[in-house]
Amino acid sequence: MNIRKSIGWIGTAVLVLGGFAGAVTMRAADKPDSEEVSKLLSEARNMAFQLKDDADTMQTFTGMKVSWATHRDAMTLIKEHVNAFAQQVNKLKAARQDASPWQRTVIDRIDPFMDELNAYSEAVIEHLNKHPERLNTPEYHEYLNANADFAADMATMIADFVDYGRTKERLENLTYKLEVPAR
């Protein structure tokens, strides 16, 4: 009889502790969106679209006769915007611990785009410095095209995540407003 009571108490303790552990796990998975991270992501989206516009503008130079100085000035502006965007990414990384899972995902996905954008931007600058007279080479055009493509892909990716966050927030607000039971 004592063995049955002991097993019963142990079973109850395991169930209670297991339920508690499950509740803690659910809380971690249900971490709410960080308002600060959402704001930083919205700003990053705007900055990424500015970079995209800059890179698109520079890409159009391939079909026009513009001076080396125009290329240099446009690239200087892109580099300034890349550096400002990098500072924004650092702010996002600093706030990452407060971010919800989807916010962490977008923060993590920005780095590969930044690495490529930096590499192609440096290649354009190097080409401009070494060969200012060779602005119509296929190699230079490839750098400009790649820069524009990576900037566009990064801007779209960030915008899609920001849209996801806004849609998720609207859905949560409607669920609350309509008193829809949680799953």
C-alpha positions as CSV (number, residue, x, y, z in Angstrom):
1,M,0.0,0.0,0.0
2,N,2.8,2.5,0.8
3,I,4.5,1.7,-2.5
4,R,1.3,2.6,-4.3
5,K,1.0,5.9,-2.4
6,S,4.7,6.7,-3.2
7,I,4.3,5.9,-6.9
8,G,1.1,8.0,-6.9
9,W,2.9,10.9,-5.3
10,I,5.9,10.6,-7.7
11,G,3.5,10.4,-10.7
12,T,1.7,13.5,-9.5
13,A,4.9,15.3,-9.0
14,V,6.2,14.3,-12.5
15,L,2.9,15.5,-14.0
16,V,3.0,18.8,-12.2
17,L,6.6,19.5,-12.9
18,G,6.2,18.4,-16.5
19,G,3.2,20.7,-16.9
20,F,5.2,23.5,-15.4
21,A,8.2,22.8,-17.7
22,G,5.8,22.8,-20.7
23,A,4.3,26.1,-19.6
24,V,7.7,27.6,-19.4
25,T,8.6,26.3,-22.8
26,M,5.4,27.6,-24.3
27,R,6.1,31.0,-22.8
28,A,9.5,31.1,-24.5
29,A,7.9,30.2,-27.8
30,D,5.2,32.7,-27.3
31,K,7.6,35.6,-26.7
32,P,5.8,38.7,-27.9
33,D,7.2,41.0,-30.6
34,S,9.5,43.7,-29.4
35,E,8.3,47.2,-30.2
36,E,11.9,48.4,-30.2
37,V,12.9,45.7,-32.7
38,S,9.8,46.4,-34.9
39,K,10.7,50.1,-35.0
40,L,14.4,49.3,-35.8
41,L,13.3,46.9,-38.6
42,S,10.9,49.5,-40.1
43,E,13.8,51.9,-40.1
44,A,16.1,49.3,-41.6
45,R,13.5,48.6,-44.3
46,N,13.5,52.3,-45.3
47,M,17.3,52.4,-45.3
48,A,17.5,49.2,-47.4
49,F,15.1,50.7,-50.0
50,Q,17.3,53.8,-50.1
51,L,20.3,51.5,-50.8
52,K,18.3,49.7,-53.5
53,D,17.5,53.1,-55.1
54,D,21.1,54.2,-55.0
55,A,22.3,50.9,-56.5
56,D,19.6,51.1,-59.2
57,T,20.7,54.6,-60.1
58,M,24.3,53.6,-60.4
59,Q,23.3,50.6,-62.5
60,T,21.6,52.9,-65.0
61,F,25.0,54.6,-65.5
62,T,26.0,51.5,-67.6
63,G,23.7,52.7,-70.4
64,M,24.8,56.3,-70.3
65,K,27.9,58.3,-70.8
66,V,28.6,59.8,-67.4
67,S,32.0,60.9,-66.0
68,W,34.2,59.0,-63.7
69,A,33.4,61.7,-61.0
70,T,29.7,60.9,-61.3
71,H,30.4,57.2,-60.7
72,R,32.7,58.1,-57.8
73,D,30.1,60.4,-56.2
74,A,27.3,57.9,-56.5
75,M,29.5,55.2,-55.0
76,T,30.5,57.4,-52.2
77,L,26.8,58.0,-51.4
78,I,26.2,54.2,-51.5
79,K,29.1,53.6,-49.2
80,E,27.7,56.1,-46.7
81,H,24.3,54.5,-46.8
82,V,25.9,51.0,-46.4
83,N,27.8,52.3,-43.3
84,A,24.6,53.8,-41.9
85,F,22.7,50.6,-42.6
86,A,25.5,48.6,-40.8
87,Q,25.0,50.8,-37.7
88,Q,21.3,50.0,-37.9
89,V,22.1,46.3,-38.1
90,N,24.3,46.7,-35.0
91,K,21.4,48.2,-33.1
92,L,19.2,45.3,-34.2
93,K,21.8,42.8,-33.1
94,A,22.0,44.6,-29.7
95,A,18.2,44.3,-29.3
96,R,18.1,40.7,-30.5
97,Q,17.7,39.1,-27.1
98,D,14.4,41.0,-26.7
99,A,13.2,40.0,-30.2
100,S,10.4,37.4,-30.9
101,P,11.4,34.4,-33.0
102,W,10.4,35.9,-36.4
103,Q,12.3,39.1,-35.5
104,R,15.4,37.1,-34.7
105,T,15.1,35.3,-38.0
106,V,15.2,38.5,-40.0
107,I,18.1,39.9,-38.0
108,D,20.0,36.8,-38.7
109,R,19.2,36.8,-42.4
110,I,20.5,40.4,-43.0
111,D,24.2,39.5,-42.4
112,P,24.7,37.5,-45.6
113,F,23.2,40.2,-47.7
114,M,25.4,42.8,-46.0
115,D,28.5,40.7,-46.6
116,E,27.7,40.5,-50.3
117,L,26.7,44.1,-50.6
118,N,30.0,45.2,-48.9
119,A,32.1,42.9,-51.1
120,Y,30.5,44.2,-54.3
121,S,30.7,47.8,-53.1
122,E,34.4,47.4,-52.4
123,A,34.9,45.8,-55.8
124,V,33.2,48.8,-57.5
125,I,35.3,51.3,-55.5
126,E,38.5,49.4,-56.2
127,H,37.6,49.3,-59.9
128,L,36.9,53.0,-59.9
129,N,40.2,53.8,-58.2
130,K,42.3,51.5,-60.4
131,H,40.6,52.0,-63.8
132,P,38.7,55.2,-63.9
133,E,38.9,55.2,-67.7
134,R,37.3,51.7,-67.9
135,L,33.7,52.2,-66.9
136,N,32.1,50.2,-69.7
137,T,33.8,46.9,-69.1
138,P,31.6,43.8,-68.5
139,E,33.4,43.2,-65.2
140,Y,32.4,46.6,-63.9
141,H,28.8,46.2,-65.1
142,E,28.6,42.9,-63.3
143,Y,29.7,44.6,-60.1
144,L,27.0,47.2,-60.5
145,N,24.3,44.6,-61.4
146,A,25.3,42.4,-58.5
147,N,25.2,45.4,-56.1
148,A,21.7,46.4,-57.4
149,D,20.5,42.7,-57.2
150,F,21.7,42.2,-53.6
151,A,20.3,45.6,-52.5
152,A,16.9,44.8,-54.0
153,D,16.8,41.3,-52.5
154,M,17.7,42.6,-49.1
155,A,15.2,45.4,-49.2
156,T,12.4,43.0,-50.3
157,M,13.3,40.4,-47.6
158,I,13.2,43.0,-44.8
159,A,10.0,44.5,-46.2
160,D,8.4,41.1,-46.3
161,F,9.3,40.4,-42.7
162,V,8.0,43.9,-41.6
163,D,4.8,43.2,-43.5
164,Y,4.5,39.8,-41.7
165,G,4.9,41.5,-38.3
166,R,2.3,44.1,-39.1
167,T,-0.1,41.4,-40.4
168,K,0.5,39.3,-37.4
169,E,-0.2,42.2,-35.0
170,R,-3.4,43.0,-36.9
171,L,-4.5,39.4,-36.7
172,E,-3.7,39.2,-32.9
173,N,-5.7,42.5,-32.4
174,L,-8.7,41.1,-34.3
175,T,-8.5,37.8,-32.4
176,Y,-8.7,39.7,-29.2
177,K,-11.4,42.1,-30.4
178,L,-13.6,39.2,-31.7
179,E,-12.8,37.1,-28.7
180,V,-11.7,34.2,-30.9
181,P,-10.6,31.3,-28.6
182,A,-6.9,30.5,-28.8
183,R,-5.9,27.1,-30.2
